[in-house]
Structures are given as structure tokens and as C-alpha cells.
Amino acid sequence: MRLDRRALLAAPLLLLRPHPARAQAWPSKPIRVIVPFAAGGAADSSARTIFPRLGERLGATFVVENRAGASGSIGGAAVAQAAADGHTLLYDASSHIVNPSLLRNLPFDYTTAFTPISLVASFPQVISVKSDFPARTIGELLQAARRRPGEISIGTQGNATAGHLALAQLERSAGVKFTHVSYRGGAAAARDLASGTLDGTLITVLSTRPVVDAGRARMLALTIPQRLPTFPEVPTLAESGFPGFNVSEWVGLFAPAGTPAAIVERLHGELAKVLAEEPIRVRLDQLGAVPVGSAPSDFARFVREGREAMAVLVREANITAD
């Protein structure tokens, strides 16, 4: 057998040549989930329900961190500027699709700064009236509003929130005018509904339920397309003469733009499994949430179409951030 002298001389050099670095396994450290709202609210409560279980499935530690302020844009900025390595995520709400039309001079662009992972859950809004208000259906409420334009007060959980946007859309669709009363959260609006200070509210089912259970208010119509199993007697606006009406608060998971597709897909896949677990669904139902778990492509379309629709509504209804 004849050996090639040049091959023998080159062999030690081949052994010394560095091998390509192996891709680092993910997750390799704790995963921060930025909730851009205050602790104790619907978004925060659902995050603390879901992410510990997601961590168990992924063999990772999830740390939920509240970064409230400026309609969620402070927390959004923190994630937009983070490394796109799957270790910093944004758990945002419907303000994500409204802020581009309301806020100026942001340090990031909502349309390009994030990769949508999944629409996690929705929080249906419901139109309710105080117990002694004469209307017993949404049709009767709208008839009263036509007779008394601008005299019936409807409270929401804040300016430019999902409740306010739903109210503005209903006014446009029905050709009526209410007096909008903005609160700092649905709980405050619900208290005034219970006391009779407000004629009605358009806030989450979660905030409304205690007042209804106490006999101090009645639910008239939901702003989502389907009725809720927990309140099967409450119709939707879509079936009450407003086809396609669909405005709700929601929470979704985002990563910084450029996050590897494999990480995004794995996060979505495990998240969908978590949302299908019965204990998680029961807890979300207690929070007034409807689990979704949509695919990244579906969520991206949802965000894009929602942003376009909200831009039109904000402009035509003259909604401002203040």
C-alpha cells in the first residue's frame, strides 16, 4: 500500500482546524416576559397563570416583569430593543394595534419591531346597564339613546381602550350618541355602575360579573361574535343587528423582530398545548378570558388587519390618547 506523502503532512493541520461552532441550545437562561401593564390586571393575572406551566413544558424559568406606562409602550420599547434570541418576550394587549395611531415620537415602530407568536386569549367586553335602567335589551338601549342623544352615560376602562373603541364603533354603526365616561380601569367603572352613578358600562365581563351577580346591573350584549358558555343568555352585537361586530380586549405573545423561526414555532407549539389543558382553561374562565392559541401567521394577520381597522376608527371617531 502506497501512502501519499503530502496527505500525511497535511493531516496534523486538518486536526488543528477549528470546527464550526454548534448553535447554542434554547432556552439557555431564564426567559423574561414583559407585561406592559400594572400587576393585578387581566393581562398580568393571565400571564402568571400561563407562563409557569409553559416553563415546565420547556424546562425553563419564565420571569414575568411588569413595565407599565404610556399605554403599554414603555414595556414595548424594552422588548423592541432586546436581543432577538428568544429570552425576552412581550405579552401585550389590544393597545399594541391602537398605539401606532395614537402615540407620536415612539423610540420604535410597532409594525416592524416585533415577531408575532400567538394570540393567547381574548377578554370579551359587554354592554351593561344599571338595574333600574328601563332598557332590557340592546335594541331598547339604542332606542333610548336616539330619543335622548348624549344623555345616557356609558363608562369604559379608559380612553382608547377596547371598551372605548367598541363604544365608538357602536355609535357609528347605530347612529347614536352616548356620553363616554373614561375611568382608570374597569373596576372603577363597575363600582359606579353598581352605585347607579352611571347608566351603563362597556367593560370586560370579568369586571362586570360581580355587579351583575349582586343584582345591581344587567348584561345586554357582548362585543364578540359568539356567546359565552358562562352567560348563554347574553346575545352578541353581531346577532343583534350588527353583523361582523368584533371588538375585545386581548393578550398576545410577541418576540423581538429577527427571533429565529424555530424558537417562535416551538413557543407557539408548547403554548397551544398549555392553553388546551383543563386546569389552565378553568383558571382563564375565572378571569373572564377565552383561550385562543393561534398560529404565528394567523396572529400576524390579526395584528395587521386590526391595526388598519383601528387607524380608521381612531381617525373617524376623533379618539385621542388623552
MARGULO-733348 format. One record per residue: x, y, z of N, C-alpha, C, O in turn. Coordinates in pm, whole numbers, plus 50000, padded with zeros to 5 digits. Each point is the difference from the previous one (the first is absolute). Layout:
# residues N
XYZXYZXYZXYZ...
//
This chain:
# residues 322
500854988050000499155012050000500875012350000500925001150081498815008449829500825011949987499295012050064498835002749972501895004450115499425011650068500435012849931501155001249956497955008250035500295013049941500685008750104499445003150105501825000949863500805007750096499345013350034500035004350115499365002349783499385013150025498784998650091499735008850081499514980149905498844997950085500414997950144499345004750092501814988049928500484997750136500435013150066499755002250118500895006549805500465012750055498845009150033500085008150093498804990849830498865008950022499114995350114499225007950053500884979449987499094994550100500035007650131498935003150053502255000050005499995007450127499325013649986499355004650095500795002049791499385013249982498494998849998499315008850051500164980549890498554998049998499464998150140498905004650032501874988550052499564997750137499955013050079499195001450092501685008149873500065012750073498975010049950499735009950069499694987949813499065009649943498745000850087499454989550034500075022250004498835001250089498744995049931499805002449881499354990750195498724995449948498965011050016500115008350090498884992049821498945010050014499354999150137499754989050050499985022550011499395000150133498584994549993499245003149908500434988950189498664994650005499025010850050500345008150086498444991849859498995009750043499664997750147499834988650043500085022350032499714998850142498564995550020499095005049935500734985650157498664994950026499135011050058500475008850072498234990649895499045009550055498914992250071499544989849950500055015050167500495011750074501254996750081500154988950051500735020849959501264998050072500085008350127500994999450073497965008549955499945008250120498545003750026499154997149915500535009150197498615003850027499425008849890500705008249941498024990050032499305007749896499175010850067499124997150081501165015449884499235011350054498765002249915500085000549877498775000850187498765003549932499585013750051499595001550115500515008449798499655013750039498505001949982499484998649889499835004550220498585003749996499965015250015500335005250106499275002149788500105014650005498845006850073499605011149964499864982250138498895005350078500234996950147500884992150035498325014050050500184998650144499674985850047499234992849936501365003450176499724987050060498554999550047499425010050042499994977949949498664998050051498905001049897498874995850026501425009849857499005001249895499824987049925500634989950031498505010649868499684987949924501224994449928500244987950002500555020949935501184995349928501004993650095500534989249974499735017650137500964994950097499534986850061500794990650014497945008750023499474987850064500064988149905500354989050041499325013349831500064988949905501454995849975500284988149982500645021550016501414996749981500514991150113500734990449975498895012750146500474992350116499284986650012500404991550080498555006749842499344987049991500694991249896500204988150023500175017949865500474992349883501494997050004500414988649974500435021450057501434998349976500724990650096500984993849959498605004950167500654989550081499824986149939500924991950000497885005449947499764987049937500784998549870500514989249970499585021749952500794999549877501464997350034500684992849928499805013050181501374997550043500244985450033501064994549970497954999150092500134985750030500134991849872500794990749994498445012749906500044992649874501325002049927500514990849936500065021250074501235003149928501264997450083501115001049950498704995650177501154998350087500745013050023501235000350007498015010550004500595013450014499315007550112498934996150047501715014649997499415008950099499485012449930500765006949932497954996050085499415012149945499865010250113499474996850107500995015249869499915010850098499085010749944500335006649902498504995150160499045010249956500395013350062500125001150122500065008849794500465013250046499045010949950499755001149881499735006750212499075010949964500775012749968500805004750081498955000849800500595012849958498865009049953499835001949879499405003650212498805007549965500345014349960501075005250033497995000949894500125014149967499865002849852500344991649916499165020450052499895004949862499254990249911500454996749890498394998650158499134991049923500714987349954499694994449895501265001050184500704987749968501275001849919500734990449976499565021949982501155002049911501344999650074501034997749937498985004550195501264999050074500484985550001501174997349973497944993650057500364985849994500324995749859500904991949977498345013449926500274996749861501395004149957500684992649929499765019150115501345004849964501084990950058501024997549935498774997550187500994991350062500214987349919501134995249988497804999349956500124987749922500505003049859500784992349944498795018749999500445003749865501525001649995500624997349896499985006950214501445002450006500794988150052501225000550008498074988550027500674988250056500584991349890499635001149883501294990150156500594990649905498934990549947499124995650074500975001349798499024991249936500434985450015500224993149901499885002450225500494986550026498994991350073500334989050044498425015849968498964992250063500005000450150499254992650064501575016049996500065000850146499325012550056500015002250121499415006149792499215011550042498765000649911500125000949878498704998750184498754999649926499075011150049500155005150111498904998449806499015010350033498624993650005499584993349907499725009050204498644995050017499085012049997499685005950104499904997849776499325012849980498514998149978499514988849982499775022550021498545000049987499595008149878500845003349916497874999850074499485006649880500595013849976499925005249889500675001050215500675012849977501124998649897500415009949940500084977950040501054997349902499585004349859500845004649922497864993950046499545003749867499395014049996499715005249893500105000850224499445013650006501105010550012499895010849941501164986150134501065009850026500615006349875500305011950002499904980649890500595006649882499185011749948500555009049937498144990950089499155011049953499855011050104499485010849970500974986650153499785009750108501285006950048499995011950030501094980549976501225004950063501005004949897500194993849895500445017150136501015005849910501394999150064500134998750122500885001949794501405000350045500394987750083500785001150095498694987349868500404987850068501424996249959500415002549887500364991450204501374996149966500084987249918501104995249972497774999349987499964987849920498755000449913499115008350022500834982749881498874999249908499244987150027500544989149980498225012050065499204988250031499884990649879499884987950017500155017749864499774991749881501204991449962499854990349926501335013350122501214992749958500834994650116500924992249978498765011850145500884996750113499764986250059500824995150078498074998449886499644987650069499634988749903499565002349887500654985650161499564988049930498824994150076500184995550114498625004249829498854994150070500174985050019500424992949908499265002350210500104985750031498624993650009499734989949935499385015950146498674994350014499055009650068500375007150093498394993049859498925006550074499634990350111499504989149973500745014950151499864990850112498554998750047499484989050014499875022450010498644999750053499315013349973500665010249979498034989550023499235012349987499175002150126499624990550068500125022249962499205003850116498765007349947500075012049972498824981050013498825006149941499525012350077500055000550123499495009449802499375011950057498494997949997499494993049913499825012950182498564998550006499355013450032500485007350086498424995749846499235012050029498994996550108499214990749986500835016950122499104997550112499345013150042500515010849971498354988150097499325011850055499684997550147499894988550043499965022250032499664998850141498624993650013499195000349907500554994050209498814991650018498705007449980499014993949959500955019250070498735007249985499905007549867499075007949981501864989649927499905006349868498914992649922499964987750002499165019549930498834993549938500324990349887499204991049975501925010449955500304991249887500374985950048500814998350091498574991749846500304986250034500674992549885500394988450015499745018349871500704994249885500895010949939499835011850029501114983949887500875009849934499175008849907500315011849983498654982549955499155008049912499295011150076499895011149950499644985950171499335010150081500985010750046499635011750009501614984450021501015009950038500275009649885500095012150021500044982749859500275008449885498815009149968500195011449958498594983750061498825008449982500005011650098499675011349964500714985950161500085010550101501075010349964499825011950021501304983249923501085009149962499575009049884500435011549992498744983449919499505008449889499035010650050499975011249947499264985350154499065009950056500725010450083499565011450009501554984650053500725009050092501485000549961500854995450077499465010049807501414999849955500945007050097499765011450041501314981549995501025005750087499635000450147500785005350080498084989449958499585000850140500294987350079500095000450123500074988449810500244987250068501494998050017500755000249903499694997850221501434998950029500454985449996499374991250058501725006549871500604986649990501475001050042500775007649941499604984950161501385000150048500844989149938499514989049975501765014050000500954990049950501224999950090500135008250090500774982349885501184998550085501125009749962501124998850050498595010749863501015010049969499915005049858499424993449914501155018050062500015005749867500844991549905501104995850034498365001849846500684992349895500194985350036500804993149937498495002150164500034985750032499014992649911499265006149923500734980650090499094992049917498555003950024499215000549905500425002450220498635004050029499635013149934498915001449945502005008250060499755013049936499894998449849499125005949938501754986150005499954997849855498724992849958499415003249897500164987150185498754993049970498825009650009499074999349919500955009650179498935009950015499965009349879498935003049948502245001550008500065009049885499494993049874499315006149918501034981050067499544992749883498484997950005499335000949897500144996450222498564998250013499275013049969498964999949934501565011450112499375012849971499965002549850498995004549947502114992649985500055001849854499044990749929499295004249908500684983250134499174990149932498515002350023499194998049910500455006250213498595001550035499495014249980498795002350007502105007249967499595013849983499475006350128499015007349998501664989650114499585005550129501175007250065501144999449952498575007450159501045007050073499804998050150498955003450055502094991050010500004998650145500965010450059500765006549927499214995150203501035007750069501044990150052499724992150090501475008549854501064990950041500655005050127500415011650008499694979650093500665003250127501204990850013499854987850011501345018149988501244992250003500484997950144500055009450079500294978149954500514996650132501424994349988500464996749891500195002450222501314993550004499814985450041500354996050111499094996349798499784985950025498534996650010499175008350036500524979049932498614995750000499394999150138498795001850015502034995550088499474998750135499365012950047498954999850065501675011549903499455013050042498685002749929499065005150061500874991649810498755001949926498914991050057498855004250012501514983550022499024990650055499455004950133498814998250028502015008150055499535005250127498945010849980498995000350071501245008549831499025010549975498744994449934498915005550018501224983849906498824993449945499164994250114498785001450001501894992350096499304994050113499305010650085498924997550053501705014149960499415010550083498905007749928499255007550062500654990749806499005007249922500495013349947499225007349938502064996050084500555012549948500034999949849499785010349936500504978050005500014998349855498714993349954499424991950071500165011649808498884992649940500454986349952499264990250012501955009049935500494987349948501504999749991500675010050027499864978649934501434998449981500254991749875499124992649954502075008649993500484991249895501424996150041500985006249960499084983450121501264995450059500064984849988499124993949939501895000050119500144985549987498944992650081499465005350097500274982549861499104991350076500544997950140499234999550096502104999349917500634997950130499645011250097499674997350115500395015149839499705011350088498505001550026499605004750106499584991149797498565001850011499334989350084499015002650068501544985349928499344988450062499625002350146498864996750036502005008750052499595001650140498795009150018499164997750087500755012849830498875009250010498714993349956498955001950061501144990249833498834992549951499584989450103498824998550029502164994350025499704989750099499335005950124499214993350066501105019249965499415006750116498635005949969499365005850088500194992749787498705005249963499955014949977498935006050002502255000149976500055014549985500095004349853500005012049971500084978549938500115003349857499554988249915499874988850050499885013949821499634989749904500915000849879500315010849951500134977650001500774999549876499035000149883499014992750000501295015749898499125001049884500574993549875499274993649924502045008050052500574994649876501514999250010500655008550061499904981049878501444998049993500545005949870499295000949901501975003250102500615006149881500794990049916500685003949905499254983150130500704989649925498994992249915498805001150024501664991049878499074993449908499154988850061498894997649955501644995550148499274988650056499585002750144500655007550073498264986349966499565000850139500994992550090500744991349954499245012150174500874993550096499274988650070498845001650039501824986949978499354988850071499575003750142499024994750051501725014450013499675003950137498795009350006499375001250105500315005649784498845008849994499254997549869499935008949914499514979350070499384996449871498805008549964499605000549883499815006250216498815008149973500335013949946499105007249955502184996750050500395013449955500334999549851500944993049961498335014249955500264999749856501235008149963500565007350083499864991449793501115008049949499455011649916498864999649954501965010550028499625010949911499884995049856499185004849922501674985350044499984994749863498654993749966499575000749885499774993350213498694993849975498875009650033498834996449990501505015950051498995009750039499895011549901499605011150034500774986049842499875010149896501295006449955499975009449921501184985750128501295005849962500954988849958500954996850072498814997449811500824988849952501485003549996500395011049958500434979650086501445002049996500565008150115501215002050007497955002750084500505008050112500884991250087499564989650049501685014549971500954992050075501105009050055501005002549933498805002250188501015008150069500174994350140499034999350076502174996749957500234994750135501425003650044500875002949919499324996850211501365000750052500634986449974499304989949999501995009749981500674987349978501445001050049500515010950024500114977649991501424999550033500684990649902499464989549964501735014349994500754991949905501485000350031500485008950069500234981249881501434998750026500805004049878499724995649888501295013050134500875005049894501474997850041500334999250118500514999849781501454999750020500615011749922499355005349910501884998750123500645010349918500144995549856500194988149974499705020949932500174996849858501354993349979501015004050058499004985749858501244992949972500214987750086501004993049982498105004250110500114987950082499914987749908499114999649914501764990650101499994988349912498634993349992499304998650100500344997449780498694993849977499814987250083498894997050043502194995649978499894987650077499575002850144499234992450058501265018649999499635003750136498545004450003499254996250090500355011849811498615004849993499044988249989498984999650068501354990849846499134988549982499934991350125498944994750034502195003850034499984991850121499195006850110499254993450072500915019649941499225007450100498504998549971499214997450091500425004349783498594998849966499484985950027498924998350057501854991749901499554986250017499764996350145498984993950033501955009750054499864996650142498925008550066499284995350088500615017449869498965008750055498614994749967499125000150085500694995349792498714994549960499634987950086498834998150035502154993749998499744988450086499625004350141499124994050062501545016349988499675005150133498565005250003499264997450095500355010049802498675005949996498914989449985498835002750028501534985449929499024989149986499824992150129499094991850009501755010650090499924992750126498825004950082499785012150014499464978650041498765003550070500225009550120499235009550014501774988450072500195009350113500285014349953499555009650062501184991749829500305013449947498725006349944499755011850023499454980549905498765005249943499025004250110499315010149987500634982150119499115003450112500445013050064499165008750029502134992949993500505012250062499785012049909499635010750048500594987949823499775011049907498515003749996499665011849990499484978350018498565002950003499665008350124499165008949994501484988150118499795007750121500465014549983499485009050065501494993049847500505013549972499195006949890500315011249961498664982049990499195005849892500684999549865499705008049912501224982550071500774999249877499604987949918499614989650055500485011749813499744989049908501344996149936500555008049925499994980150103501304996049943499914998549848498994995549947502115008249984500034999349855501184991449953499794988749955501435016350055501184992349960500204999349849500394989549949499375021449980500105000049854501444998349953500955002750073499194992949801501314998149939500655013649972499305010049987502044990550004500695012849976499505007449876499825012150004499944980649886499555006649877498605005950018499725010949950499414981950120498655005150025500035012250092499275009649979501594989750121500105011350092500585012349929499575011250025501394986649887500575011249924498935006849915499955012349992499214979749946498905005749920499005007350089499515010749964500184983550151499085006250096500515013750042499245009750005502054991150025500605012750043499985010149886499645011650021500734984149861500045009249886498625005549967499835012149985499194979150006498645004549967499405008450112499295009649975501004986750149499505007750113500595013950004499315009750031501994991349939500645013149999499385009149894499795011950023499934982449860499395007949893498595004650037499635011449975499594979650085498635003450038499985010550110499185009249998501734989550099500045009650110500465013749952499575010250054501294990249847500465012949947498825007849942499895012150018499234980749913498815006449943499065004750111499505011249996500264980250102499085003350108500525011850083499245009050034502044990949998500595010950079499875013249927499695010350060500554989349810499925012349922498555005049989499735011850023499364979349941498625004349974499265003450129499125008649999501214984950113499355002950126500745010750079499575003850109501555001149835500785010650065500444996150140499875007850094500644979949919500474995050129501455004550020500824999149909499475005750212501375004450033500514992150117499234993050067502065008049959500624992750110499675006150135500134993250102499465019249901499715007050127498524999550035499605005450103
//
